[in-house]
Amino acid sequence: MLMYIRSMFRFFLSFILIFKISFSYCQGDKNLYKQYRTGPDPNNFFHKWNYSLHAKLNLMNTNLDYTKIGIGKGFGFNIQRLTSKTFGFNLGLEFNEIIYRYEGYFNDSKDYLKFFSIPLSIRLYTNRKLFIEGGIKYHYLISAENSQNVNPIDNSNNYIDGLFNDSIGPFIGFEYQVWKRLCVGIHYQYLKSAKQNLLEIYPNIFNGLTIKIGTFIKNPYKRPE
C-alpha cells in the first residue's frame, strides 16, 4: 500500500510539473507588451477564491470479470484557489455512491458502496469556459451492502467489516461552463482499496466515468470588486 501511495504522489507531482512547464510558454501581459507594444489585456482578471456546488452520476465497475457497470449518485462542495487566470488548485468534500451488479454470481445481486471523498487537484483553464483537472481523491468508506446478502449479526444487508475498505486513486477530466456560473463536466476516476479485502472474491479496484453538473458561487465572467 505504501508503494501505491508513493506512485499516486509521483503522479500528482508530475501533473503539477507538466502544467507549470506549459505555463512558462504562455504569453502573459508582459510578453505581449514586449512583442506588440500593447497594453494589458482588459479581460485579464480572475477570482483568487471561488466556491462551487455540484451533483453527479458515477458510472462505475470493478476489475472483476463477473461484475457489470452500475450508476450511483454523488454531490459535493469545492474550494478553488487560482494563482493566475489559467492555473489553480482545488480542494473538496464529496459524498459518492458506487453501484455495480454481479453477473451470474451472488444471484445477480448489486453492491452499494458509500464514501465520503476528499479530492485534491490542479486546474488548467484554457479559457474562461473550459478547464482541465487532474488530481488524487481519498475515499472514506461509510457503508457497504448487498441487495440480497443478509448479515447474520444484525440481520441487515450490510457486509461484515473488512470485506471493503477506504480507497484512494487518481482522477482526470474537464469541465465546461455552459451558462454564467453553470458548468458540466466528465471525469475518469480510478479507486483502489487502501488495504486488501479479507476475501478475494470481492473487488478492491473500481474505475469508471463521472458526469457532473455544478455551479460556481462567484461568476467567473464578472470582474472582482
C-alpha positions in Angstrom: 0.0 0.0 0.0 2.9 2.4 0.8 4.3 1.8 -2.7 0.8 2.6 -4.2 0.6 5.9 -2.2 4.1 6.8 -3.4 3.1 6.2 -7.0 0.0 8.3 -6.6 2.1 11.1 -5.1 4.5 10.9 -8.0 1.6 11.0 -10.4 0.3 14.2 -8.8 3.7 15.9 -8.8 4.2 15.0 -12.4 0.9 16.6 -13.3 1.9 19.8 -11.5 5.2 19.9 -13.3 3.6 19.4 -16.7 1.1 22.2 -16.1 3.8 24.5 -14.8 6.0 23.9 -17.9 3.1 24.6 -20.2 2.5 27.9 -18.4 6.1 29.0 -18.9 5.3 29.2 -22.7 2.0 31.1 -22.3 2.0 34.7 -23.3 1.1 37.0 -20.4 0.6 40.7 -20.5 4.3 41.4 -20.1 5.3 39.3 -23.1 2.5 40.8 -25.2 3.6 44.3 -24.3 7.3 43.5 -25.2 6.4 41.9 -28.5 3.5 44.1 -29.7 3.7 47.2 -27.6 0.1 46.8 -26.5 -1.3 47.5 -23.0 -2.5 44.8 -20.6 -5.4 42.6 -21.5 -8.6 44.3 -20.2 -10.0 40.7 -19.7 -7.1 39.7 -17.6 -8.9 39.3 -14.2 -9.8 36.3 -12.1 -11.2 35.5 -8.7 -8.5 34.2 -6.4 -11.0 32.3 -4.4 -14.2 30.7 -5.7 -16.5 28.0 -4.4 -18.8 25.6 -6.2 -21.5 23.0 -5.6 -22.1 20.0 -7.8 -24.2 16.9 -8.3 -23.1 13.9 -10.4 -23.7 10.4 -11.7 -21.0 7.7 -11.1 -20.8 5.1 -13.9 -18.5 2.6 -12.2 -17.4 -1.0 -12.4 -14.8 -3.2 -10.8 -11.8 -5.0 -12.1 -13.5 -8.4 -11.8 -14.9 -10.2 -14.9 -18.2 -11.1 -13.3 -19.4 -7.6 -12.4 -21.3 -5.1 -14.6 -21.4 -1.3 -14.5 -23.9 0.5 -12.4 -25.0 4.1 -11.8 -24.6 5.8 -8.5 -25.2 9.3 -7.3 -22.9 11.9 -5.7 -22.7 15.5 -4.7 -20.2 17.8 -3.1 -18.6 21.2 -2.4 -15.3 22.6 -3.8 -12.9 25.4 -2.9 -10.9 26.7 -5.8 -7.7 28.9 -5.4 -6.4 30.4 -8.6 -2.8 31.7 -8.8 -3.4 33.2 -12.3 -6.2 33.4 -14.8 -5.1 30.0 -16.2 -3.8 27.9 -13.2 -5.2 27.0 -9.8 -5.8 24.4 -7.1 -8.9 22.7 -5.9 -9.9 21.0 -2.6 -13.3 19.5 -2.0 -15.6 17.3 0.1 -18.0 14.9 -1.6 -20.5 12.1 -1.0 -20.1 9.3 -3.5 -22.1 6.1 -4.2 -20.7 3.3 -6.2 -23.1 0.6 -7.5 -22.3 -2.4 -9.6 -24.0 -5.8 -10.4 -22.7 -9.3 -10.1 -23.3 -11.3 -13.3 -24.3 -14.9 -12.6 -22.6 -14.6 -9.2 -24.3 -13.9 -5.9 -27.6 -14.4 -7.7 -27.2 -11.3 -9.8 -27.2 -9.1 -6.8 -25.9 -5.5 -6.5 -23.3 -3.9 -4.2 -23.9 -0.4 -2.8 -20.7 1.3 -1.6 -20.9 4.8 0.0 -18.0 7.1 0.6 -17.0 10.5 1.9 -14.4 11.7 -0.6 -11.7 14.3 -0.4 -10.4 15.4 -3.9 -7.2 17.4 -4.2 -6.4 18.6 -7.8 -4.9 21.2 -10.0 -6.8 23.0 -12.7 -5.7 24.4 -16.1 -8.0 27.0 -17.7 -7.6 27.0 -21.4 -10.1 29.9 -21.5 -12.9 31.2 -19.1 -15.3 28.4 -20.2 -13.1 25.3 -20.1 -10.7 23.9 -17.6 -8.8 20.6 -17.4 -8.4 19.0 -14.0 -6.3 16.2 -12.6 -5.5 15.0 -9.1 -5.9 12.4 -6.3 -9.0 11.5 -4.3 -9.2 9.8 -0.9 -12.5 7.9 -0.3 -13.5 7.2 3.3 -15.9 4.2 3.4 -19.2 4.9 5.1 -21.1 1.7 4.4 -21.0 -1.4 2.1 -24.1 -3.5 1.5 -25.5 -6.0 -1.0 -29.1 -6.1 -2.3 -29.5 -9.8 -1.3 -26.9 -10.6 1.2 -28.0 -10.9 4.8 -25.6 -10.1 7.7 -26.2 -12.8 10.4 -25.0 -10.4 13.1 -27.6 -7.7 12.7 -29.9 -9.2 10.1 -29.2 -6.3 7.6 -27.8 -6.1 4.1 -24.5 -4.7 5.4 -21.3 -6.5 4.7 -19.2 -7.5 7.7 -16.2 -5.3 8.5 -13.0 -6.0 6.4 -14.7 -7.0 3.2 -14.4 -3.4 1.9 -12.1 -0.6 2.9 -11.2 3.0 2.4 -9.9 3.7 -1.2 -7.5 6.1 -2.9 -6.8 6.9 -6.6 -6.3 9.5 -9.3 -8.8 11.2 -11.5 -8.7 13.4 -14.6 -11.3 15.2 -16.7 -12.6 18.6 -17.8 -15.5 20.9 -17.2 -17.2 23.4 -19.5 -19.1 26.5 -18.4 -22.3 26.4 -20.4 -24.0 29.5 -19.0 -22.9 32.1 -16.4 -22.0 30.1 -13.3 -23.3 26.7 -14.6 -20.8 24.0 -15.5 -21.0 20.5 -16.9 -18.1 18.0 -17.0 -16.9 14.5 -17.3 -14.1 12.8 -15.2 -12.4 9.4 -15.3 -11.5 8.1 -11.9 -9.7 5.0 -10.5 -10.0 3.7 -7.0 -8.0 1.1 -5.2 -8.6 -0.1 -1.6 -6.2 1.1 1.0 -5.7 -2.5 2.1 -6.5 -5.9 0.7 -10.0 -7.2 1.3 -10.5 -10.2 3.5 -11.9 -12.3 0.7 -10.5 -12.0 -2.9 -13.9 -12.7 -4.5 -14.9 -9.1 -3.5 -13.4 -6.3 -5.6 -10.8 -3.8 -4.3 -10.4 -1.9 -7.6 -13.1 0.4 -9.1 -13.0 2.6 -12.2 -15.3 4.5 -14.5 -16.7 7.8 -15.6 -18.4 10.6 -13.6 -20.8 13.1 -15.2 -21.0 16.3 -13.3 -23.2 19.4 -13.2 -22.3 22.3 -10.9 -22.4 26.0 -10.2 -19.8 28.5 -9.0 -20.8 30.8 -6.2 -18.9 33.8 -7.8 -19.5 34.5 -11.5 -16.1 33.9 -13.3 -17.1 36.4 -16.0 -17.6 39.2 -13.5 -14.6 41.3 -12.5 -13.9 41.2 -8.7 -14.9 44.3 -7.0 
